[in-house]
Amino acid sequence: MNRILIIFLIIGFYSCGENQKSEKKTETDLVEKGVSELKDFDLLQDFEQNKAEFGTDTFDLFGHSSEGGELIVFHDKKFDYIVYDFWIYGELGKLNYTYWTEKNGETSFKFIKKLEYSYDKPFYQGDFEMDSTINYLSYSNSKIKLFDINKAEITESELIEKSKLELESFFTDVTKGIEIIK
């Protein structure tokens, strides 16, 4: 009986060691992949995990809505992308558009997260109900792709084009005249 127990313990220790080796290998593979190869939802995840490492610049956005807004720009030399996080506030909702762009001086989009909140009545009346929608726009392939909240691809070409034009023109209009440190 003792021999069987010893055999099971040895097998258990061996398999735990193998699992640790494979986990370390996976972590190493992710680090070797590098930030430059991150795409789509990996960019979102990478940013959320490393948000504290970024420097920020905050800009007040006046004249874009009844309640104002702000732009927070996240940048760091270690990462090859810049994140522009827009918040626009209104009486009946708020918008949060987040853009991942290349760090090369141009504004080449990599990925965009579009989060819209809508209220059933003005927020200052209190006791309002809120609804939200999330979409993602990916620029990682030659074909721009649109995804819903569940990360399922939306293939309706008119909706993709409408979202693309809306998000690109919003970015251009709001950042016009703002000097952003990269």
C-alpha positions in Angstrom: 0.0 0.0 0.0 2.9 2.4 0.9 4.5 1.7 -2.5 1.4 2.6 -4.4 1.0 5.9 -2.4 4.7 6.7 -3.1 4.2 6.0 -6.8 1.1 8.3 -6.9 3.1 11.1 -5.1 6.0 10.8 -7.6 3.6 11.0 -10.6 1.8 13.9 -9.0 5.0 15.9 -8.4 6.2 15.1 -11.9 3.0 16.3 -13.6 2.9 19.5 -11.5 6.5 20.2 -12.6 5.5 19.7 -16.3 2.5 22.0 -15.9 4.7 24.8 -14.4 7.2 24.4 -17.3 4.4 24.7 -19.9 2.9 27.8 -18.1 6.4 29.5 -18.1 6.8 28.6 -21.8 3.4 30.3 -22.6 4.4 33.4 -20.6 7.7 33.6 -22.4 6.0 33.2 -25.8 3.7 36.1 -25.0 6.6 38.3 -24.0 8.6 37.3 -27.1 5.6 38.1 -29.3 6.0 41.7 -28.3 3.6 44.6 -28.1 4.1 45.4 -31.8 2.3 42.2 -32.9 -0.7 42.8 -30.7 -4.0 43.2 -32.5 -7.6 43.8 -31.8 -8.8 42.5 -28.5 -5.2 41.7 -27.5 -4.5 45.5 -27.6 -7.5 46.1 -25.3 -6.3 43.5 -22.9 -2.7 44.7 -22.9 -3.8 48.2 -22.2 -6.0 47.2 -19.3 -3.2 45.2 -17.8 -0.6 47.9 -18.2 -2.7 51.1 -17.9 -0.8 52.2 -14.7 2.5 52.3 -16.6 1.3 54.9 -19.1 1.8 58.6 -18.8 -1.3 60.7 -19.3 -2.3 64.1 -20.7 -5.9 65.3 -20.1 -7.7 67.8 -22.2 -11.1 69.4 -21.5 -13.5 69.2 -24.4 -15.8 72.2 -24.5 -18.3 72.8 -27.3 -18.8 69.2 -28.2 -21.8 68.6 -26.0 -24.2 70.2 -23.5 -22.3 68.8 -20.5 -18.7 68.9 -21.8 -16.2 66.1 -21.9 -12.6 65.2 -21.7 -9.8 63.4 -23.6 -7.2 61.4 -21.8 -4.2 60.4 -23.9 -2.2 57.5 -22.7 1.4 57.2 -23.9 4.7 55.5 -23.0 7.9 54.9 -24.8 7.8 51.2 -23.9 4.5 50.6 -25.9 4.2 51.0 -29.6 0.7 52.4 -29.4 -1.1 55.5 -28.0 -4.5 55.3 -26.5 -7.0 58.2 -26.9 -9.9 57.9 -24.4 -12.7 60.3 -25.2 -15.6 61.0 -22.8 -18.5 63.2 -24.0 -21.3 63.9 -21.6 -24.9 64.9 -22.4 -28.2 65.2 -20.7 -29.5 62.0 -22.1 -26.3 59.9 -22.2 -22.6 59.8 -22.6 -20.1 58.5 -25.1 -16.8 56.8 -24.5 -14.8 56.3 -27.6 -11.3 54.7 -27.1 -8.8 54.7 -30.0 -5.6 52.6 -30.2 -3.3 54.3 -32.8 0.2 53.8 -34.1 2.9 55.7 -32.3 4.7 56.7 -35.5 3.6 60.3 -35.6 0.6 59.6 -37.8 -2.8 58.8 -36.6 -3.1 55.3 -38.0 -5.9 53.5 -36.2 -5.3 50.0 -34.9 -8.5 49.4 -32.9 -11.5 51.4 -31.6 -13.9 50.7 -28.8 -17.2 52.5 -29.0 -19.3 52.6 -25.8 -22.5 54.5 -25.7 -24.7 55.1 -22.7 -28.3 56.4 -23.1 -30.7 57.5 -20.3 -34.5 57.3 -20.4 -34.6 60.9 -19.1 -32.2 63.7 -18.3 -29.6 62.6 -15.7 -30.2 65.6 -13.4 -33.8 64.4 -12.8 -32.4 61.5 -11.0 -33.7 57.9 -10.9 -33.0 57.5 -14.6 -32.5 54.1 -16.3 -29.4 53.6 -18.4 -28.8 51.4 -21.4 -25.5 50.8 -23.1 -24.1 49.4 -26.4 -20.5 48.4 -27.2 -19.0 48.0 -30.6 -15.4 47.4 -31.7 -13.8 48.4 -35.0 -10.6 46.6 -36.1 -8.1 47.9 -38.5 -5.6 45.0 -38.2 -6.4 43.4 -41.6 -6.7 45.0 -45.0 -10.5 44.8 -44.4 -11.9 46.8 -41.6 -14.1 44.6 -39.3 -16.9 45.5 -36.8 -17.6 43.4 -33.7 -20.5 43.5 -31.2 -20.3 43.4 -27.4 -19.8 39.6 -27.5 -16.9 40.0 -30.0 -18.9 38.4 -32.8 -18.2 39.9 -36.2 -20.9 42.1 -37.8 -20.8 41.7 -41.5 -23.3 44.2 -42.7 -21.2 46.5 -44.9 -23.4 49.6 -44.5 -23.2 49.4 -40.8 -19.4 48.9 -40.9 -18.9 51.9 -43.2 -21.3 54.1 -41.1 -19.4 53.2 -37.9 -16.0 53.8 -39.6 -17.0 57.2 -40.9 -18.6 58.3 -37.7 -15.6 57.3 -35.5 -12.9 58.6 -37.9 -14.7 62.0 -38.3 -15.3 62.3 -34.6 -11.6 61.7 -33.9 -10.5 64.3 -36.5 -13.1 66.9 -35.4 -12.3 66.6 -31.7 -8.5 66.5 -31.9 -8.3 69.4 -34.3 -6.2 72.1 -32.6 -5.0 69.9 -29.7 -1.3 69.3 -29.5 -0.7 65.8 -28.3 2.6 64.6 -26.9 3.6 61.2 -28.3 
